[in-house]
Amino acid sequence: MSYGRRYSLAEKREILRYRETHTYEETSQKFGVSQMTLARWSKRISRWSNRDMTNTPTTPKPIVELPYGVRLDLWSLLQVLKSIDGVNVISLVSDEGKSIASLGTETVNEGKLLAMTAALLSLGERSSREFEQGNLEMMLTKANGGTTLVVGAGEHAVLVMLFDASADLSKLFARDFPLIDKIREVVKTLY
C-alpha cells in the first residue's frame, strides 16, 4: 500500500478506468492504492464532472440485483445505514481484518478501527465459547462518549457501526435494527 504518494490527475483517471471493470479490492492490489482512496477519488470525480472526465466512473458498479430492476451497490447500502441517527462511522470488515468498504472513517484512524474490531470479535467469540452460548452474532459496547456495534454479515465479514453519545439505544433496537438486519442479510449473500 502506498502512503503519502501524490497521483496526477492522469494517473487517477487511468486507475479509475481500470476500476470500472474490476472490484475495489482488485484495483487496490494492482495499483497499491487503498480502497478508501479509490472511493474518495470516485466521489471527487463526480464533483469534477465538467472537467472532461467522460470515461471516469462516478459511482461504483451495482453488485446487488433486487426485484423490479432495482440495482444497489455496496456504497449505497452503507449510505442507508449511515443515515441512522447518531451513526458516525460504518465499516464492512473482512474476517482477515481488512476493510471492504467504509463511510465516515476520515474521523477515525481506520487501522485502529480494524484492530479494535478484531480484538472485540476475539473477546466475544471466546466469551461465547467459554459460557457455551453458541455462535457470536453481535457485540455492543457503550461508553459515555458513544457506542460501538459489531454485527456478523456472513461467514467472512462483519458490519461495524460507531455511534456518537446522542444515539438512543432503545430506538436503535426498536426502530433501526430491522433495517440493519435487512442490509446485513443482503451483505451476507456477497461475503
Secondary structure, DSSP 8 states (H G I E B T S, - for coil): ---S----HHHHHHHHHHHTTS-HHHHHHHHT--HHHHHHHHHHHHHTTTTT-TTS-SS----EE-GGG-EE-HHHHHHHHHTSTTEEEEEEEETTS-EEEEESGGGS-HHHHHHHHHHHHHHHHHHHHHTT--S--EEEEEETTEEEEEEE-STTEEEEEEEETT--HHHIIIIIHHHHHHHHHHHHHH-
